[in-house]
Amino acid sequence: MYVNHKQKQFLTLTLIKKCILITFLCSIGLNQSLYAQRNWSNVTKDIEKAIQVDTIKKKGITLIYINKSNDFDRSVGDKLKEVFFTNYPKQMKLYNKKSTRQVIFVIDPDYDGIAAAGGGVIRFSPAWFKKNPKDIDIVTHETMHLVQSYPHNAGPGWITEGIADYVRHVMGIDNAGANWSLPEYRANHKYTDAYRITARFFLWLEKNKKKGIMKTLDTQMRAKAYTDDFWVQMTGKNVDELWSEYASNPQI
Ligand SMILES: [Zn+2]
């Protein structure tokens, strides 16, 4: 196709915009994006800025704890470590024995979310813990993401987040203290809402439909073998039929 100078400029601009959009979209899926992971999991600069770096080894697992925040409550940090060494080995044993044996925590004032995991690194916002010092089972949710370590395009994001909150519900050390619980079912909920809403559906499935379904779902996701047919194979019903049944009798 022949194009004049103006058209060429326009096409180049469009291409650049497209690239920016693609880069942006890729960065959203932190667990899946190599681009984001490279920046996310490089802690060299974090260590330079750190006021405390601890290396703790227990049960064949190493936790490198990097604190970059001056006024981060030390007792909260101790709790985060305690939750890690209590729940991560359990999650590994139950879901994925090949999970990484070295995990890095960064208490990171430069990170503007609450917490996120990728490439063996979990970053936590000290501002969040200042307001919510008892929300220590964020660790339980985030370490489950390391155990999941699903390949790119393994399946829908609502499953990934639903499983992480399902595991937080089951294994959490002090969900009540953090005022964290699974919300009662409401008519406007959907299984694709992710997080706690999906987690409650998953718990219902585990209790009422098929014990062990979460473990199988997690394995299938990691093997990139998940398809919509998963639900039919496990329960005889598709996910919409299961959700309807759940909606009509959501007790857990
Ligand atoms: Zn998550």
Boltz pocket constraint, residues with backbone or C-beta under 6 A from the ligand:
constraints:
  - pocket:
      binder: B
      contacts: [[A, 141], [A, 142], [A, 145], [A, 160], [A, 161], [A, 164]]
      max_distance: 6.0
